[in-house]
């Protein structure tokens, strides 16, 4: 049964990672309704995100290789420092600093307190409303080449909020991007690139830790979930970018609010535990 549950959670991870609905919240919620009825845990969540983030690397492979080559070329003096790809390399590095620092400072809370279902429900609703406001008031005129270092750091701070399940990594960064005037697609693309160092760092860290700590799933079961997340996530990326370019985030806002309210009811009536 654990293999089936792990594969199903990998499916959930793959579907929700790139949508502004919080994949960590969904893994936390779905875990309560599986036969074993338990929290998959922060380690399982971080490791399965390696699958979806590998999908990002494959999808944006050409962009990533170009950026990395330009960045290293600038260090060797072969590429101008004001080259757009060099700037993007530095922007990804700077934007990754907040989540690394805060992730280390609040590691214990991330693995315990922040996983309370009351917090998850609240974050789903609150940040759903903030996303709605951002899309309504945002000018949506700036493109990625206009991204500044100050905005890159603000994107990074928004990404760090996703350490709390229910906020959403893509939701936080996309919301910040909209509030700063970036287009929906530009905010989403930078969100995907910005997540690469943070997710791989967190996933590898938790993978090493898992050799000494036994969670609800064994490493082979977690590996299956990670593979499923990769396959499903790769299929979702392209669809999501096309969807938000033409339709916006209204559907996800309503989904977050309804899910949050539903969680409040389930917790209030004692159907699930916090």
N, C-alpha and C positions, 0 to 999 in steps of 0.2 A: 504493500500500500504506500510506503514511503516513496518509492520510485514514481508512482503515479502522481502523488501529491507534489513531488519536486518538479516533475515535468509540467504540471498544471501551473504551478507558481512561476516557472520559467516563461510559460505562455503569457501570464498576466504581466510579468516584468517586461517582456518584449512589446506588448501592446501599449503599455502605459508610460514607458520611460520617456518617450519624446513628446508625449502630449502633456499639456499644462495641467495635469490632474494628480500628480504625485504618485510615482510608482511605489515608493516606500510605504506610502499610506495604503495603497491597494494590497500590497503583500501582507501588511499588518492586518488589514480587515479580512481578506480572504482566508488567512490562516485560522481565524476564529471559526470559520464555517466548514473547514475540512474535518474528516473523521477524527483526527488526532486533536483538533481544536487547540492549537497553540501558536504563539508568535514565532514566525520563522527566524527572527532575530536579526540584529544589525549586521552580523557577519555574513549570513546567508544573503541578505539584501545587497551588501557591498560587492560580494563575489559574483553574484548573478549579473550585476551591472557591468562587469567586465565583458560579458557577452554582448550586451547592447552597445557598449562603447566600442567594441571591436567592429561592430556593424558600422558605426560612424567612421572609423578609420578606413574601412573598405569603401564606403560610399564617397567619402571626400578624399580618397587616396591621392589623386593628382594635386589637389589644392594643398594637402598636408606636405607632400614631397616638395612642392614648389616653395612653400613657406620655410620649411626646414633648410633647404639648400640655400635660399636667400639669406636666412638668418646667420648660418654658419659662414656664408660667403662674406657677410658684412664684418664679422669678427676678424676675418683674414684680410680685410681691406679690399676685397674683390667686388663687392656690391655696395652701392651707396647706402648710407644709413637711413636716408629718407625714402628708400624704395618701399612701396606699399606692402610687399610681402615681408620685408624686414620689420616694418612697423607692426604688422599683424602678429609676427612671432613674439615681439616684446609685449604686445597687448595681451596675448594669451598667458604669458609668464606672469605679468603684473596682476592680471585678473584672477590668477590661481592662488595668489598669496593669501587673501582673506580666508578662504575655506580651509587651507592648510593650517593656518594659525588657530582659527576658531575650532577646527576639528580636533586638534591636539589638546586645546584648553578645556573643551567640554566633552571629551571622549566618554567619560563615565555617564554623564547625563544623556548623551546621544544613545547609549546602549541601554538606558533604563528609563529615567523620568520622561524624556521627550517622546517615548513610545506609548504613553498613556493614550487610550482611545478618546478620552475627553479632549486632549490636546490636538489629536489628529482631526477630530470633527470640527473643532474651532478653527484650525488653520485652513481646512478645506473651504469653509464659508468665508472667513475674513479675506483670504488671499484671492478667492474667487471674485469677491466684490471689488477688491483693489484692481484686479485684472480688467474688470468691466469698466472701471473709471479710467484706467490707463488707455484703453482702446478708444474711449469716448473723447478724452481731452488731448490725446497725443496727436501731434501734427503729422506724423508718419511721412516725413519728407526726406530724412537723412538716410543715406546708403552706407554700406560698410566702409568704403574708402574714406568717409568723413569721420570715422571713429577716432576719438581723441584718447590720450592716456588717462585723463581724468575720468572720462566716461568708462574706460576699460576697468578702472578700479571700482567704480560704482556698479558695473555689471558684476564684478567679482564679489562685492559685498552682498548683492542680491542673490548670487548663487550660493553663498554661504548660509543663507536663510534656509536652504533646502536640507540642512542638517537636521531640521525638525520635520518629521514625517507629516505630510499634509500640505506643506508649502509648495513643493515641486521645484526641481532644479530648473527645468525649462520654463516653468511658469514664473518663477522669481526673476530670472534673467530677461525673459521676454517682456514682463511687466515693466521692469526698469528701462528696457530699451524703448518701449512705447512712450513712457513718461519723458524720456530724453529726446523724443522726436524721431526715432528711427522707424523705418517701415517694418511691417510684420515679418517679412521674409528676411530682412537684414538682421533683425533681432534674433530670429530663430536660428539662422546660420551661425552667428557668432556664439549663441548659446551652445550649439553642438560642438564647435571647436573649443570653446572655453572649458567644457566638461571633460575633455580628454585627459589632461594631466591629473585633475582631481579624482576622477573615477578610477583611473588605473592605479594611482597612488593608494587610494583607500582600499581598492579591491585586493591588491597585492599584499598590503599590510594585514588585512583580515585573513587572507589565504594563509599567510605564514603563522598567524595566531591560531588558526583553526587546527593546526597540527597538534597543539597542546590542549585545546579546549573542545570538548564534544558538545555540539549543538544538536538541534532536533533532526538535522540531516547529516549523513556522512559525506565525506568529500566526493566520492563517486556520484552520489545522488545530487549533490550541489553542482557537480560538473555537468550532469545531464540537464539540469535546470538552466545552466549558463549557456549550453549549446542551443537549447530551445529558444532562449531569449535572443541569442544572436540571429538565428534564422528569422524569427518573427520580427525582431527590431529592424532588420535590414529591409524588410518589405514595407514597414511602416514609415520610414524616413521620407522617402520620395512622395508618398501619398500625403503626409502631413504638410510638407512644404508647398505642395500644389493647393491643398485645402485652405491653408491660412492666407495664401496669396489672393484667393478669390472670395472666401467666405468669412474670414475673421474668427474671433474667439468666443462669440456669443454662446455657441453650443456647449463649450467646455465650462463656461461660467455657470450656466444653469445646471449642468451635471454636477459640478463641485458643490453648489449650494444644496441641491436635492440630496446628494450623498451625505453631506454633513448633517443635514436635518434628520435624515434617516438614521444615521449613527446615534444622534442624540436620543431618538425614540427608542432604539434598541438598547442603549445603555440605561435609559430611564426605566424601562420595563424589565430590566434584568435579563434580557435575552442573551446578551454577551457581556463579558466582564471588561473593565477598563484596563 
